[in-house]
Amino acid sequence: MRKKLLEYIKCLNCRGNFLLKEEKYDGEHIVTGVLECEHGDYQAPIVGGIPRLLPQKMGVDNQDIANLFGYEWKFFSKFYDWYREQFLDWIKPVTEDFFKGKIVLDGGCGKGRHVRLAAEFGAKEVIGADISGAVEVAYEVTKNLPNVHIIQADLFSLPLKPVFDYVYSIGVLDHTTDPYRAFSSITSLLKPGGTISVWVYSKEGNEWITKFVDPVRIKITSRLPWSVLKFISFFLGIILFVLTRFVYKPINCIPKLRNLLFYRDYMVSIADWSLYELAGTVFDHLGPPSVFYLTKDEVTAWFSKEQLKNFQITFRNKNSWRGSGVK
């Protein structure tokens, strides 16, 4: 961590400031040390350059989610140039220029792909928070960016001050044990006039998944050893690769036939992905112990309950919701 992070973090218990103790530096990075609340109520270690600001007690479900995604993002850790276009599509109508000079939070940063982009877009500071060990990947790919800070923390109790101009969370809330509570938590960190963007799986358009695939996840695949699930993910990834690349992509160019394609918008959108990335997507659908498919009314209610203004909820690829609003 960099010392500047102290301006943005607060104690989980008393909301006081942190004092830095027993620190050891590697250049500008504090690689080991202790963060101690100014009132002595809480201590958090800095390990491998990352403040581990987790609650003293974490539920079993949250721990299971953290373990699974830590494993996933450490294995599926490659980066692709098309992440830039994908990220901007997920947060529409927010644009690249919007980031300039802003203090930004990535709620559930995973391997850090969006944190890195936000920093490159000109954000003043970007804090990436994730409950899982994926923060170690995120730290490695962003540690050379002076405006990036990575913390390990729980979305339900983020140790951050409400100073953010922009908060986003992409494909994370729907994997928590309580999506609305997680949304409320990250929204509370916006300063007045700040903007939030989220992207989640939709129930609309995914009825075949909720009816046929999700029961398999719940009863079987989420309970498998991760090495077995990884093998299954690559096997199914090969099928997806063949279908999207050699069936959906060419047929989509034929106007008279394209509308006959099942789940067309999404399948065409991933037609240029590598086998590796497709396997990661399968793993992401079959492995997590918690997955929510949300209706438009449910997502709209989140924005209404948090009294966000000028919000809009749009359908992406006919299988997910992206929403944005202003505090």
DRENDOFI-141923 format. One line per field, with one value per residue (C-alpha): residue number from 0; x, y, z. Coordinates in nm, 4 decimals, padded with zeros to 6 digits. Layout:
<nodes>
k = NUM; ...
u = X; ...
v = Y; ...
w = Z; ...
</nodes>
This chain:
<nodes>
k = 0; 1; 2; 3; 4; 5; 6; 7; 8; 9; 10; 11; 12; 13; 14; 15; 16; 17; 18; 19; 20; 21; 22; 23; 24; 25; 26; 27; 28; 29; 30; 31; 32; 33; 34; 35; 36; 37; 38; 39; 40; 41; 42; 43; 44; 45; 46; 47; 48; 49; 50; 51; 52; 53; 54; 55; 56; 57; 58; 59; 60; 61; 62; 63; 64; 65; 66; 67; 68; 69; 70; 71; 72; 73; 74; 75; 76; 77; 78; 79; 80; 81; 82; 83; 84; 85; 86; 87; 88; 89; 90; 91; 92; 93; 94; 95; 96; 97; 98; 99; 100; 101; 102; 103; 104; 105; 106; 107; 108; 109; 110; 111; 112; 113; 114; 115; 116; 117; 118; 119; 120; 121; 122; 123; 124; 125; 126; 127; 128; 129; 130; 131; 132; 133; 134; 135; 136; 137; 138; 139; 140; 141; 142; 143; 144; 145; 146; 147; 148; 149; 150; 151; 152; 153; 154; 155; 156; 157; 158; 159; 160; 161; 162; 163; 164; 165; 166; 167; 168; 169; 170; 171; 172; 173; 174; 175; 176; 177; 178; 179; 180; 181; 182; 183; 184; 185; 186; 187; 188; 189; 190; 191; 192; 193; 194; 195; 196; 197; 198; 199; 200; 201; 202; 203; 204; 205; 206; 207; 208; 209; 210; 211; 212; 213; 214; 215; 216; 217; 218; 219; 220; 221; 222; 223; 224; 225; 226; 227; 228; 229; 230; 231; 232; 233; 234; 235; 236; 237; 238; 239; 240; 241; 242; 243; 244; 245; 246; 247; 248; 249; 250; 251; 252; 253; 254; 255; 256; 257; 258; 259; 260; 261; 262; 263; 264; 265; 266; 267; 268; 269; 270; 271; 272; 273; 274; 275; 276; 277; 278; 279; 280; 281; 282; 283; 284; 285; 286; 287; 288; 289; 290; 291; 292; 293; 294; 295; 296; 297; 298; 299; 300; 301; 302; 303; 304; 305; 306; 307; 308; 309; 310; 311; 312; 313; 314; 315; 316; 317; 318; 319; 320; 321; 322; 323; 324; 325; 326
u = 00.0000; 00.0968; 00.0784; -00.1780; -00.4361; -00.4644; -00.6708; -00.9460; -00.9695; -01.1355; -01.1679; -01.4401; -01.5440; -01.5317; -01.4824; -01.1706; -00.8505; -00.5726; -00.2193; 00.0611; 00.2987; 00.5859; 00.5939; 00.8558; 00.8943; 00.9883; 01.0249; 00.6965; 00.5085; 00.4527; 00.4884; 00.4388; 00.3112; 00.0146; -00.2786; -00.4046; -00.7191; -00.6422; -00.8702; -00.7106; -01.0288; -00.9024; -00.5821; -00.5263; -00.2093; -00.0461; 00.0712; 00.2337; 00.1671; -00.2081; -00.4018; -00.6132; -00.9091; -01.1503; -01.4097; -01.2961; -01.5832; -01.6904; -01.9821; -01.9183; -02.1021; -01.8894; -01.5745; -01.6780; -01.7410; -01.4048; -01.2193; -01.3834; -01.3225; -00.9690; -00.8968; -01.0782; -00.9048; -00.5610; -00.5993; -00.7941; -00.5584; -00.4875; -00.5685; -00.7035; -00.7167; -01.0911; -01.1482; -01.1463; -01.4430; -01.6257; -01.5828; -01.7136; -02.0118; -02.0880; -02.0938; -02.2842; -02.3771; -02.0584; -01.7701; -01.3917; -01.3709; -01.5931; -01.3092; -01.0718; -00.9803; -01.2280; -01.1868; -01.3127; -01.4039; -01.4175; -01.6498; -01.5284; -01.2186; -01.1243; -00.7977; -00.7895; -00.8695; -01.1157; -00.9045; -00.6203; -00.8468; -00.9996; -00.6499; -00.5504; -00.8658; -00.7268; -00.8912; -00.7266; -00.7300; -00.8743; -00.9334; -00.9997; -01.1627; -01.2220; -01.2924; -01.0878; -00.7226; -00.7627; -00.6369; -00.2875; -00.3284; -00.4826; -00.1926; 00.0700; -00.0899; -00.1470; 00.1397; 00.3253; 00.0280; 00.0684; -00.3057; -00.4139; -00.4684; -00.5784; -00.7390; -00.8815; -01.2211; -01.5812; -01.8393; -02.0824; -01.8461; -01.6041; -01.3508; -01.3724; -01.4784; -01.7725; -01.5550; -01.6019; -01.7045; -01.7713; -01.8372; -01.8874; -01.9387; -01.9345; -02.0701; -02.0160; -02.3358; -02.5201; -02.2599; -02.2977; -02.5327; -02.7482; -02.7189; -02.9253; -02.7361; -02.4067; -02.5450; -02.6533; -02.3103; -02.1166; -02.3722; -02.3198; -01.9579; -02.0555; -02.0326; -02.3335; -02.3428; -02.1425; -02.2373; -02.2743; -02.2770; -02.3585; -02.3934; -02.5724; -02.7257; -03.0906; -03.3713; -03.5356; -03.3729; -03.2055; -03.5077; -03.3384; -03.0421; -03.2523; -03.4656; -03.2024; -02.8470; -02.8789; -03.0243; -02.7175; -02.4915; -02.6666; -02.6788; -02.3621; -02.1049; -02.0656; -01.9790; -01.7172; -01.3420; -01.2219; -00.9775; -01.2670; -01.4822; -01.1954; -01.1735; -01.5501; -01.5261; -01.2631; -01.4634; -01.7759; -01.5585; -01.4502; -01.8152; -01.8849; -01.5803; -01.6967; -02.0580; -01.9838; -01.6944; -01.8205; -02.2004; -02.3244; -02.0728; -02.1243; -02.5009; -02.5433; -02.4261; -02.7237; -03.0295; -03.2847; -03.1335; -02.9879; -03.3143; -03.3362; -03.0282; -03.1005; -02.9514; -02.8093; -02.7116; -02.4938; -02.3452; -02.2448; -02.0928; -01.8488; -01.7728; -01.4191; -01.3213; -01.0386; -01.1028; -00.9329; -01.1752; -01.4780; -01.3720; -01.3421; -01.6964; -01.8293; -01.6419; -01.7955; -02.1466; -02.1077; -01.8761; -02.0056; -02.2126; -02.4272; -02.5714; -02.8739; -03.0616; -03.2448; -03.5519; -03.5584; -03.8067; -03.5665; -03.2726; -03.4903; -03.6028; -03.2400; -03.1939; -03.5267; -03.4558; -03.1192; -03.2901; -03.0612; -03.1481; -03.1535; -03.1068; -03.1493; -03.1602; -03.0859; -03.0891; -02.7475; -02.7298; -03.0797; -02.9340; -02.8166; -02.8955; -02.6690; -02.7765; -02.6439; -02.7613; -02.6531; -02.6578
v = 00.0000; 00.3608; 00.5958; 00.8103; 00.5345; 00.6454; 00.9408; 00.7084; 00.4218; 00.4127; 00.1695; -00.0921; -00.0584; 00.3098; 00.4754; 00.6431; 00.6968; 00.4423; 00.4778; 00.3054; 00.0912; -00.1524; -00.0711; -00.1899; -00.0242; -00.1320; 00.1989; 00.3859; 00.0689; -00.0437; -00.4196; -00.5247; -00.3475; -00.2963; -00.0584; 00.0293; 00.2269; 00.5571; 00.4422; 00.0994; -00.0896; -00.2679; -00.3817; -00.5002; -00.6437; -00.5300; -00.8435; -00.8480; -00.4768; -00.5186; -00.4021; -00.6977; -00.4995; -00.7860; -00.8123; -00.9998; -01.2420; -01.3417; -01.5733; -01.9180; -01.8293; -01.5186; -01.7188; -01.9827; -01.7133; -01.5513; -01.8813; -01.9743; -01.6393; -01.6186; -01.9505; -01.8492; -01.5171; -01.6482; -01.9140; -01.7144; -01.4202; -01.3297; -00.9839; -00.8943; -00.5704; -00.6061; -00.5677; -00.1914; -00.1974; -00.4501; -00.2403; 00.0733; -00.1225; -00.2534; 00.0979; 00.2851; 00.5711; 00.6493; 00.7184; 00.7091; 01.0870; 01.0727; 00.9206; 01.2142; 01.3666; 01.1536; 00.9412; 00.5970; 00.2727; -00.0684; -00.2741; -00.6296; -00.5741; -00.9392; -00.9602; -00.5815; -00.5518; -00.2626; -00.0917; -00.0724; 00.0722; 00.3299; 00.4472; 00.4683; 00.6713; 00.9451; 00.8890; 01.0856; 00.7802; 00.4311; 00.1939; -00.1680; -00.3722; -00.7461; -01.0053; -01.2755; -01.3569; -01.2226; -00.8930; -01.0387; -01.0579; -00.7091; -00.5688; -00.7183; -00.5792; -00.2303; -00.1667; 00.0433; 00.2776; 00.5646; 00.6356; 00.2792; 00.1238; -00.2368; -00.3541; -00.6852; -00.6076; -00.7253; -00.5322; -00.5535; -00.3630; -00.1598; 00.0354; 00.3430; 00.7031; 00.8388; 01.0445; 00.8776; 01.0566; 00.7296; 00.3740; 00.0772; -00.2950; -00.5325; -00.8863; -00.8941; -00.8015; -01.0988; -01.3328; -01.2009; -01.3481; -01.0322; -00.8254; -00.5281; -00.5012; -00.5014; -00.2348; -00.0207; -00.0584; 00.0679; 00.3416; 00.4793; 00.5564; 00.8068; 01.1727; 01.3883; 01.4207; 01.1009; 00.8378; 00.4607; 00.1949; -00.1734; -00.4738; -00.7944; -01.1072; -01.0670; -01.3114; -01.2016; -01.3793; -01.6354; -01.8502; -02.1547; -02.1061; -02.0601; -02.3631; -02.6093; -02.4896; -02.3294; -02.6400; -02.8310; -02.5603; -02.5686; -02.9468; -03.0571; -02.8261; -02.5760; -02.8730; -03.0266; -02.9994; -02.6933; -02.8949; -03.1096; -02.8036; -02.6456; -02.9557; -02.9439; -02.5703; -02.6241; -02.9102; -02.6946; -02.4024; -02.6016; -02.6570; -02.2851; -02.1953; -02.4117; -02.2914; -01.9210; -01.9088; -02.1441; -02.1413; -01.8196; -01.5785; -01.6779; -01.7330; -01.3943; -01.2379; -01.3900; -01.1654; -01.4372; -01.6842; -01.4762; -01.4464; -01.8257; -01.8423; -01.9240; -01.6759; -01.4900; -01.1513; -01.2956; -01.5798; -01.3421; -01.1018; -01.3703; -01.5163; -01.3744; -01.4812; -01.7263; -02.0769; -01.9721; -01.6832; -01.8955; -02.1610; -01.8903; -01.7757; -02.1306; -02.1656; -01.8373; -01.9697; -02.3187; -02.2717; -01.9978; -02.1019; -01.7916; -01.6612; -01.4326; -01.3670; -01.0395; -00.8847; -00.5302; -00.4414; -00.5671; -00.3676; -00.0587; -00.0900; -00.0736; 00.2663; 00.3911; 00.2754; 00.4504; 00.7665; 00.7877; 01.0443; 01.0312; 00.6570; 00.4324; 00.0548; -00.0961; -00.4476; -00.5702; -00.8593; -00.9585; -01.1417; -00.8790; -00.5405; -00.2410; 00.0475; 00.3907; 00.6744; 00.9836; 01.0312
w = 00.0000; -00.0387; 00.2586; 00.0778; 00.1314; 00.4954; 00.3727; 00.2524; 00.5016; 00.8427; 01.1335; 01.0923; 01.4568; 01.5533; 01.2128; 01.3423; 01.1489; 01.1228; 01.2509; 01.0641; 01.2705; 01.2200; 00.8513; 00.6044; 00.2663; -00.0819; -00.2589; -00.2120; -00.1168; 00.2404; 00.1993; 00.5611; 00.8683; 01.0966; 01.0685; 01.4148; 01.4905; 01.6650; 01.9489; 01.9750; 01.8835; 01.5736; 01.4070; 01.0515; 00.9006; 00.5792; 00.4007; 00.0586; 00.0151; 00.0747; 00.3831; 00.5009; 00.6346; 00.6908; 00.9681; 01.2779; 01.2196; 00.8722; 00.7952; 00.6507; 00.3286; 00.2753; 00.3418; 00.0872; -00.1734; -00.0968; -00.1287; -00.4602; -00.6293; -00.4937; -00.6644; -00.9841; -01.0405; -00.9529; -01.2222; -01.4849; -01.4526; -01.8152; -01.9501; -02.2953; -02.4938; -02.5436; -02.1669; -02.2298; -02.4678; -02.2508; -01.9353; -02.1036; -02.2345; -01.8850; -01.7330; -02.0057; -02.0164; -01.8201; -02.0586; -02.0402; -01.9995; -01.6909; -01.4848; -01.5175; -01.1822; -00.9857; -00.6728; -00.7741; -00.5958; -00.7611; -00.5403; -00.5932; -00.8056; -00.8634; -01.0585; -01.1078; -01.4775; -01.4296; -01.1638; -01.4114; -01.6793; -01.4427; -01.3532; -01.7192; -01.7900; -01.5647; -01.2265; -00.9457; -00.7178; -00.7619; -00.4724; -00.5598; -00.2833; -00.2862; -00.0190; -00.1887; -00.2411; -00.5940; -00.4485; -00.4800; -00.8577; -00.8659; -00.6633; -00.8947; -01.2115; -01.0678; -00.8248; -01.0803; -01.1181; -00.8682; -00.8462; -00.7506; -00.4067; -00.3442; -00.0187; 00.0961; 00.2455; 00.2645; 00.0566; 00.3477; 00.5791; 00.3747; 00.5850; 00.3641; 00.4046; 00.1983; -00.0341; -00.3714; -00.6892; -00.8671; -00.7505; -00.9790; -00.9250; -01.2204; -01.1849; -00.8095; -00.6258; -00.7739; -00.6218; -00.2663; -00.0082; -00.0151; -00.3379; -00.2190; 00.1093; -00.0833; -00.3194; -00.0251; 00.1339; -00.1681; -00.2400; 00.1106; 00.0172; -00.2526; -00.1682; -00.2670; -00.6435; -00.6886; -00.9464; -00.9141; -01.1881; -01.1437; -01.3708; -01.2654; -01.4178; -01.5172; -01.4536; -01.7758; -02.0689; -01.8451; -01.7656; -01.9186; -01.6843; -01.3720; -01.4637; -01.5860; -01.5125; -01.1696; -00.9993; -01.1248; -00.9805; -00.6444; -00.6078; -00.7872; -00.9449; -00.6583; -00.4351; -00.6622; -00.5999; -00.7880; -00.9968; -01.1237; -01.1892; -01.3822; -01.6055; -01.6680; -01.7435; -02.0118; -02.1647; -02.1848; -02.2944; -02.6003; -02.6924; -02.6465; -02.8549; -03.1479; -03.1263; -03.0977; -03.3458; -03.6155; -03.5808; -03.4203; -03.5712; -03.9387; -03.9130; -03.7425; -04.0700; -04.2545; -04.1932; -04.2725; -04.0271; -03.7444; -03.5509; -03.5302; -03.3081; -02.9445; -02.6909; -02.9899; -02.8471; -02.5748; -02.7789; -03.0578; -02.8049; -02.6857; -03.0298; -03.0388; -02.6882; -02.6317; -02.5016; -02.1781; -02.1224; -02.2142; -01.9643; -01.6996; -01.7736; -01.7376; -01.4082; -01.2942; -01.3612; -01.2173; -00.9209; -00.6892; -00.3874; -00.4364; -00.7652; -00.8025; -01.1274; -01.0746; -01.2327; -01.3617; -01.0881; -00.8209; -00.9553; -01.0010; -00.6394; -00.5244; -00.6846; -00.5498; -00.1923; -00.1951; -00.3270; -00.6284; -00.8929; -01.2718; -01.2638; -01.5631; -01.5937; -01.9353; -02.0761; -02.1972; -02.4455; -02.3311; -02.0303; -01.7795; -01.6263; -01.6104; -01.3912; -01.3038; -01.0830; -00.8890; -00.5116
</nodes>
